[in-house]
């Protein structure tokens, strides 16, 4: 079905948290244009030096970015190498190389589909159709699509020019900017398994080409390390290209330098800060003007001014874990870096840095919400702690950085507000470092179930093992009861103050897979490769003694007696090979034996999505993967809260939906980027879907009703109006006077009541929506056209991604145009009523600031009826308007305020009618003046016209000050139009009954209003009548002025 763009996922942030940026690029000599590639969030472009950014690569098949390059001769040509090259545990994959010829607005896939991860793209500055690509290849299995690839025709064809085997990729490339025939490459053996990471060995080396990458020679000896090494990073000094630097994972040292283009090398530094974790860093950059000024892109940003002999830390106020750097080749001193926290820009060659925090590229693991009118959402972010913020707020500016608050430090995993006290937020960082954040005191209380330090070694000898993203759950019937996963299940009944073990080891406990991670050269044990541990715990809502657990080694276990005994049901999962990660468990709210699970095996090189369903406690399982893409692994599956056959599945490339319990799936789309969805929360209070994406922060789809209720019968009916959700009535309140364009502004839901309807076929002309109050009185009618943003109808769901790609950018769509209040095109629609009565007549010829309100007063809470009429078909539905839960005003006070404001707006409306009629008289006088030019009676008629013009102006000034600018009202005294407008404004923004002062003001203005209308009526009966009489004597008709106004 086609769906209106009014029904869409909205991005809410956080942006202040940051997110991993893996590639950056800029345009030489241009301080305004930069590109940033996120680990799993696509590519962004700024045209204003980072003040604002546009997502330029978000509806392509992949979202992970490894490399960016801008054509040095034509900055409109941009290359993307997909697939992050920092091969950590949460890395996503790419599908080769993409190219844009219009500065990122549109992209074309240029091949190298199976290269998985790309570390570098270099463009020949003299012959820009010649491009080299450093392909890392698959981290999880052997594949031949690795090595250096070369094109001489702009990507139309590729040649593999350097290849060292199916396990060896290319970690870096460096091209001589003055002589691009000279190129250096670094080979790198690496492999990630479900239980570890291995890297380095005799295959890792530096290669050099002197013919532009056609042929290569391995460099050895002459000062290079003798023993096997691991990942290598390369950099050439632009001002002196014979100077080459290599950061090498080696036991002999860290940084080598050559002063003769790689013929001989000298070890210049053994400082581990230069490359603290080779598999994750290993990058260098050299000042464009000074070959001895070197930047080491490592855990910290390190700088050397003596050719690499000594380093010191810079950018101390910026997030750690650096991955990429672009230095302006023009020598301006502009430097852009990407790190785990996002982007930072220096304008003075690295002395001072500006953190750019307006990109929502957070990588969430899990998400949870509170059940209230203005819900809070909390989640844990890779590299960037745990955060909470509003799903929506009252701020018309949007959800701002200041609305989010941080819970911890480290790699955030879980963040769950306590149901009985949302000021208590259970949260965790890596390897089950579990806390309670006390929001009021801003203290983080350690509640680990077991404390052990295993950093730097394996875990085979430990009593308890905790996965990087170790399981955590809160009992649905008692928020004081917590569960934490190690290799066993821990339970606390006092919010984590004390714990007990309630299970045996639920994993395979294969000691061979619990050893040290790294390789023969350098070990790396951060906790990310801890194996044989529990990833997911789920407690049944209908029976909290039923607990399910899923492990990272493919085990699914269940207890029906609160942990006294457990049953391993993994062997019943037919067709599932071992070593999968059980990443999601969803229990039916009414049947604890009815469970959905998602299993991820991509760490074993198997990208199939594995979703299973059981209705008998795991005795039998049925695959519900249906027609999901066979090469995109799944992270999470959930069933809808109201429709048990409606499933949602989060895959590595987006969100999918099934209306038939997993038989058939569709890409949901609706504006959501094609990004990894790791977790989701279904909020019962406002019937919304909240997504934890691993690359684009949090996204929300409001009001799932039309998707929950859609059926073949709905699809065949000429018109279906779905039952509206309760509309919350509140007053907008900006938190900042002017946040500026650089601020990230998360999108709030549209204010008011939302009405969803489905049309089987298009109808002629727009429809009509009528709102009646409980007494049956019509309070608002929406019909015809109005000025608004154009609404698009997406194509059918399975084509949503392609449509979104073709229609992205929305060039020109933000401009207002005439659009129908009630569209009549076939498909699913959502329209809104702003909870206000019919608006007053507006003064149409005035500047916008003087025209008056577009809608009437906000109606009080209560029961209303909506009637939708389209193409001769009508449907009605009752719905509720609820008061803001934060408001304490009695209903009677709100009703009195509403009645008072409506009375004021009626008077304003009548004044505007008079002003519109005065304007119409002016137009008639102008026309008459033109018509009598050159006629015999011209002099007499012109005199009469001038007299009436003066009288018209004098009458207008009795109604309005007619200011020429918003601040121009300070130049002349207000008249009744401005006074009534001001009083109407003073009656806005609050719920209680009007004060005595406001009522007294209204009484005074009532008298002034009567006087003003009498002046207008006198003008009609005396001045206009005299004019009509005067021109009647010239045998001409008078002006059309209308009848006297009734107060």
C-alpha positions, 0 to 999 in steps of 0.5 A, spaced: 500 500 500 501 507 499 503 511 505 503 518 506 509 521 508 506 524 514 506 517 517 514 517 518 519 515 523 522 521 526 529 522 528 530 524 536 537 523 537 541 523 541 547 527 537 550 530 543 553 523 545 556 522 538 558 516 534 564 513 531 566 517 525 570 512 520 572 517 514 572 524 513 574 528 507 574 536 505 575 540 499 582 543 498 582 551 499 574 550 501 572 551 508 565 550 507 565 543 504 566 537 508 564 529 508 563 525 514 562 517 514 560 514 520 561 507 522 554 504 521 550 511 519 552 513 512 555 519 509 553 526 511 555 533 507 556 540 510 556 546 505 557 551 511 563 549 515 559 544 519 553 548 522 548 544 518 549 537 515 545 533 510 545 525 510 547 523 503 548 516 503 542 513 507 537 509 503 543 505 500 543 497 501 549 498 506 550 504 511 558 502 514 563 507 511 570 505 511 573 510 506 572 517 503 575 521 497 574 527 493 577 528 486 582 533 487 581 536 480 573 536 480 570 536 487 563 534 485 566 527 484 566 523 491 568 516 492 565 512 498 569 505 500 563 502 504 565 497 510 568 500 516 576 498 516 576 498 524 575 491 525 572 491 532 566 486 535 560 491 532 563 492 525 558 492 519 559 490 512 560 494 506 558 492 498 564 495 495 565 502 492 560 508 490 561 514 486 557 521 486 558 526 480 554 531 484 557 532 490 554 527 494 546 528 492 546 521 488 550 515 488 552 510 483 555 503 485 561 502 482 562 494 483 567 491 488 561 488 491 564 483 496 570 486 498 566 487 505 571 492 508 575 498 505 580 502 508 582 507 503 581 510 497 586 514 493 585 518 487 591 520 482 591 527 482 593 528 475 589 522 472 583 522 476 579 516 473 585 512 476 583 510 483 586 505 487 582 501 493 584 498 499 580 492 500 580 489 507 575 483 505 571 479 510 573 479 517 569 473 518 571 468 513 576 467 507 574 470 501 578 472 494 575 479 494 581 482 497 587 486 496 589 493 492 584 494 486 585 499 480 581 502 475 583 507 470 576 509 467 573 512 473 570 505 476 567 502 470 572 496 470 577 494 476 583 490 476 586 486 482 593 489 482 596 486 489 593 480 492 596 476 498 591 470 499 584 469 502 585 471 509 590 478 507 587 484 506 590 491 505 590 496 511 592 502 508 594 506 501 599 512 501 600 515 494 605 520 492 601 527 491 607 530 486 608 523 483 602 519 483 606 513 480 609 512 487 604 508 491 605 504 498 600 499 500 600 495 507 598 488 507 594 485 513 592 478 515 586 478 520 580 474 522 574 475 527 570 469 530 565 468 534 570 468 540 576 472 538 580 476 534 586 474 530 591 478 526 598 479 524 603 474 521 608 473 516 603 476 511 603 483 514 608 487 510 609 494 506 609 494 498 611 499 494 609 500 486 613 505 482 608 505 476 601 507 479 599 501 482 600 496 476 606 492 479 608 491 487 614 490 490 614 487 498 619 491 502 623 488 507 630 489 511 633 496 510 631 497 517 624 494 517 622 489 523 625 482 522 620 479 526 612 478 524 608 484 525 601 486 525 597 492 522 600 497 518 599 504 517 602 509 512 603 516 510 607 520 505 609 527 507 606 532 502 611 537 502 617 532 501 614 526 498 621 522 500 619 522 507 614 516 508 612 514 515 609 507 517 606 505 524 607 498 525 604 493 530 611 490 532 614 487 538 620 491 536 617 498 536 612 502 533 613 508 528 618 507 522 621 513 518 624 513 511 627 519 508 628 516 501 621 513 499 622 507 502 629 504 500 631 505 508 627 505 514 629 508 521 625 506 527 624 513 530 619 511 536 617 505 541 612 510 544 605 505 545 601 511 545 602 512 537 599 506 536 596 503 542 591 498 539 594 496 532 587 493 530 583 499 531 588 505 530 594 504 526 593 511 522 598 517 521 597 524 517 603 529 516 602 536 515 602 539 508 608 544 509 612 540 514 615 533 513 617 533 521 610 535 523 606 528 524 600 526 527 599 519 530 591 517 530 591 513 536 587 512 542 589 519 543 591 524 538 598 525 538 603 530 535 610 530 533 614 536 531 621 532 530 619 527 525 616 522 530 621 522 535 617 524 540 610 525 541 605 529 546 597 529 546 593 534 543 585 535 543 585 533 550 578 536 550 575 531 545 573 524 545 578 519 545 579 513 540 581 516 533 580 513 526 581 518 521 584 525 519 583 530 513 588 535 512 587 541 507 592 540 502 592 547 500 595 548 507 590 552 510 591 549 517 584 546 517 584 539 520 578 534 520 578 528 525 573 522 526 573 518 532 569 514 537 565 520 539 564 524 532 567 529 529 572 535 531 575 541 527 581 545 528 582 551 524 589 552 526 593 546 525 591 542 531 592 547 536 584 548 538 578 544 536 571 544 536 567 538 537 561 538 532 555 535 536 550 535 531 550 529 528 545 523 531 550 517 529 550 513 536 550 506 536 545 503 541 545 496 543 539 496 547 533 501 548 527 502 554 522 507 555 517 509 560 510 509 560 507 516 560 504 521 556 511 524 555 515 518 555 523 518 556 527 513 552 534 510 555 539 506 551 546 504 551 551 507 546 557 503 543 563 508 545 559 513 548 556 511 555 548 511 556 543 516 555 536 518 557 532 523 553 525 525 551 521 521 546 517 527 545 517 534 549 513 540 549 518 544 546 516 547 539 524 547 537 524 540 537 528 535 542 535 538 543 542 536 546 540 539 553 534 534 553 539 528 554 542 526 560 548 521 561 548 516 565 555 513 565 562 513 562 564 507 557 561 503 552 553 503 554 549 497 553 543 497 557 539 503 560 532 501 563 528 506 567 525 503 574 517 502 572 516 505 579 521 511 579 523 513 573 528 517 576 532 511 578 535 508 571 538 501 571 544 501 566 550 498 564 557 498 560 561 493 557 562 486 561 556 487 566 559 493 569 552 495 572 549 501 576 543 505 578 543 512 576 540 516 581 537 522 577 536 527 582 542 526 586 546 525 579 550 519 582 551 512 579 551 506 584 555 500 583 551 494 583 555 489 579 553 482 581 560 480 581 566 484 580 572 481 577 578 484 573 580 480 567 582 486 562 589 484 558 587 476 558 583 471 557 577 468 561 578 461 561 580 460 568 574 465 571 568 463 575 564 467 572 564 470 564 560 476 562 559 478 555 561 485 552 553 486 551 552 482 557 544 480 559 540 484 563 533 484 565 528 487 570 522 483 572 515 486 569 511 485 576 516 488 580 521 493 578 526 491 584 527 484 582 533 484 577 536 479 573 544 479 570 547 475 565 554 472 566 555 465 564 550 464 569 543 468 571 544 472 577 538 475 581 537 481 585 531 482 589 533 489 592 535 493 586 542 490 586 544 491 593 545 483 593 545 478 588 544 470 588 546 465 582 539 462 580 542 457 574 548 453 573 552 455 567 548 455 561 553 456 556 557 451 552 563 453 556 568 451 551 575 453 554 578 453 548 574 459 546 575 463 552 583 464 551 586 471 550 585 475 543 589 478 539 595 474 535 602 472 535 605 479 535 600 483 540 594 481 544 588 485 545 583 483 551 578 489 552 573 484 554 569 485 547 571 477 545 569 474 552 565 468 550 560 463 552 556 468 556 549 470 556 546 475 551 539 475 553 534 474 559 527 475 558 522 474 564 515 472 562 510 478 564 504 473 565 508 468 570 515 471 572 517 465 574 518 463 567 525 466 565 528 465 558 536 466 557 540 466 550 547 465 550 552 468 545 554 460 543 547 459 541 544 456 547 537 457 549 535 455 556 528 456 560 526 455 567 519 455 569 520 455 577 524 461 578 531 458 576 530 452 580 531 448 574 533 449 567 531 446 560 536 447 554 531 447 548 537 449 543 537 442 540 530 443 537 532 449 533 532 445 526 536 448 521 541 452 525 548 451 525 552 452 532 555 458 535 550 463 533 548 469 538 541 469 541 540 476 541 533 477 542 528 473 546 520 476 545 515 472 550 508 473 549 504 477 554 499 472 555 503 465 554 510 464 557 511 458 553 510 462 546 516 465 544 520 469 538 528 469 538 533 472 533 539 468 532 545 472 529 551 467 525 555 473 521 561 472 526 561 465 523 560 468 516 553 466 515 549 472 514 542 469 514 537 472 518 534 466 523 528 468 527 524 462 530 517 461 534 515 456 539 509 455 543 511 450 547 516 452 551 521 450 546 520 443 545 518 445 537 520 451 533 518 454 527 522 458 522 519 465 521 524 468 517 520 467 511 522 471 505 527 476 509 533 477 505 537 471 505 544 475 506 542 480 511 543 478 519 537 479 524 538 482 531 531 483 534 524 480 533 518 483 537 511 482 536 506 487 536 502 489 543 495 489 540 496 485 534 499 478 535 500 476 528 504 483 527 511 482 527 517 487 527 524 485 525 531 489 526 536 487 521 543 489 519 540 494 514 533 496 516 526 494 519 522 489 516 514 488 518 510 482 517 502 482 518 502 474 518 506 472 523 513 471 519 511 468 513 511 474 509 516 480 510 516 487 508 521 493 509 518 498 513 521 504 510 517 510 512 523 515 512 527 510 516 535 510 514 537 503 511 541 502 518 542 496 523 536 496 528 539 492 534 533 493 539 526 496 539 521 498 545 513 498 544 510 503 548 504 501 550 502 508 553 502 512 546 502 506 542 509 507 538 515 503 536 522 506 538 528 503 535 535 503 537 539 503 531 546 502 531 549 508 527 543 513 527 541 513 534 534 513 536 528 513 531 520 513 533 514 511 529 508 514 532 501 511 533 501 504 530 494 503 529 493 503 522 498 498 521 495 494 527 488 494 524 490 493 517 486 487 514 484 485 507 477 488 509 480 494 510 484 494 503 477 493 500 473 498 503 472 505 500 474 508 506 476 506 513 477 511 518 481 508 524 480 509 531 484 515 533 489 515 539 488 519 545 490 526 544 494 530 549 493 537 550 499 541 552 502 548 551 508 549 547 514 551 551 521 553 548 527 551 552 531 556 549 530 563 546 534 561 539 538 555 539 541 556 532 542 552 526 548 548 529 543 545 534 541 538 533 533 538 533 530 532 534 523 531 531 517 532 535 510 528 533 505 533 530 501 537 535 494 535 536 489 529 534 492 525 529 487 521 524 489 515 520 485 513 514 485 508 508 482 509 501 482 504 496 481 508 490 483 515 489 477 520 489 475 527 486 477 533 490 479 533 497 475 531 503 472 534 509 474 533 516 469 535 521 470 535 529 464 536 534 464 536 541 460 532 546 454 536 545 454 535 537 456 542 536 461 543 530 467 546 533 472 545 527 472 543 519 478 542 515 476 542 508 479 545 501 486 547 501 491 551 505 499 553 505 503 547 507 509 542 506 507 537 500 505 530 502 508 525 498 505 518 498 510 512 498 510 506 493 508 499 496 512 497 502 517 493 499 519 498 494 520 503 500 527 503 500 528 505 492 523 510 493 526 513 499 533 513 495 530 517 489 526 522 493 531 523 498 534 530 499 527 533 498 529 539 494 524 544 495 519 540 499 520 544 505 517 550 501 510 551 503 505 550 497 497 549 496 495 542 499 489 539 501 487 539 508 484 532 507 488 528 501 484 524 497 489 520 493 489 512 494 493 509 500 494 510 507 494 517 510 495 521 516 492 528 518 492 532 524 487 537 528 491 542 532 485 541 538 483 548 536 476 551 534 475 555 527 479 560 526 477 568 526 477 571 519 484 574 518 486 581 515 488 578 508 492 584 506 496 586 512 503 583 513 503 576 516 505 579 523 498 583 523 493 578 520 491 574 526 491 567 528 490 562 523 486 557 528 481 559 534 482 558 542 484 551 544 479 547 546 478 544 553 479 536 554 473 532 553 470 527 548 470 529 541 467 526 534 471 526 528 467 525 521 471 524 515 468 525 508 471 523 502 468 521 495 461 521 498 463 516 503 463 518 511 466 515 517 465 517 524 469 516 530 469 518 537 476 520 541 479 523 547 482 529 548 486 529 555 489 534 559 497 535 560 498 530 566 503 536 568 497 541 568 493 541 575 488 546 572 480 544 573 476 543 567 471 548 569 477 553 569 479 551 562 472 551 559 472 559 562 478 560 559 476 557 552 470 561 552 473 568 554 478 567 548 473 565 543 469 571 545 475 575 544 477 572 537 470 573 535 471 581 536 478 580 533 474 577 527 469 582 526 474 588 526 478 584 521 472 583 517 471 591 517 479 592 515 478 587 509 472 591 507 476 597 507 481 594 503 476 592 498 473 599 498 481 602 496 481 597 491 475 599 488 477 606 488 483 605 484 480 601 479 475 607 478 480 612 478 483 608 472 477 607 469 475 615 468 482 617 466 481 622 460 473 622 461 469 629 462 467 627 469 475 625 471 476 631 475 469 631 479 470 623 480 477 624 482 475 629 488 470 624 490 475 619 490 480 623 494 475 625 499 473 617 501 480 615 501 482 620 506 475 618 510 477 610 509 484 611 512 482 615 518 477 609 519 482 604 518 486 608 523 481 607 528 481 600 528 488 598 527 495 602 528 497 599 521 504 598 523 509 597 517 514 592 521 513 587 527 517 592 531 514 598 528 508 597 533 512 601 538 512 607 533 504 608 534 499 607 539 495 600 539 488 600 536 483 595 537 485 590 532 492 590 536 489 590 543 484 584 542 490 580 538 494 582 545 489 579 549 488 573 545 495 572 546 495 573 554 489 568 554 494 563 551 499 558 554 495 556 561 490 552 563 486 556 569 481 560 569 482 567 566 485 572 572 480 578 574 485 583 571 484 579 564 477 579 565 477 587 566 481 588 560 476 584 556 471 588 559 474 595 557 476 592 550 469 590 549 467 598 550 472 600 545 470 594 540 463 597 540 466 604 539 470 602 533 465 598 530 460 604 531 465 608 527 466 603 521 458 603 521 458 611 521 463 611 515 459 606 511 452 610 512 455 617 512 462 617 508 461 611 503 453 614 502 456 621 500 461 618 495 456 614 492 451 620 492 457 624 489 458 619 483 451 617 482 450 624 479 456 623 474 451 617 472 456 612 475 455 606 480 458 607 487 462 602 491 460 595 494 461 596 501 457 591 505 452 592 510 453 594 517 457 590 522 453 586 528 457 586 534 
